Amino acid sequence: MPLINVKVIEGVFSSSQRREIVQKLTDAMVSIEGENMRGVTWCVLEEVHSGDWAIGGNALTTQDVQALAAGAGNDAPTGAVSVAAAGVAVG
C-alpha cells in the first residue's frame, strides 16, 4: 500500500491548498497504480515549523517561501535566494 509523505513549511499553504495537494498527489499515484488502489493509497502532509527547514545551511521561513512564490528576486531574504538558486520548486 503506497504512502505519499509530503513536508511543507507551516503557514505557506491554506487548508484548501493542502487538501488539493493531497488530492492531486493521490490522483497521480492512482494513475500509475490503478484505480483499485485508491482506497489504500495513504497521503500524509506534515508541516515543518518556519525556520526549521534549511537548504544549503540557510534556514527557510514561511516569509521566505511567500516572497519566493510572489516572484521576489534579489530582494528576497537570504534563505529564499538560496532556494531559488538551488532550483527548488515552491507553491
Summary of the structure (lengths in Angstrom):
residues: 91
radius of gyration: 15.3
end to end distance: 27.2
largest distance: 48.1
contacts: 229
relative contact order: 0.19
helix: 46%
strand: 22%
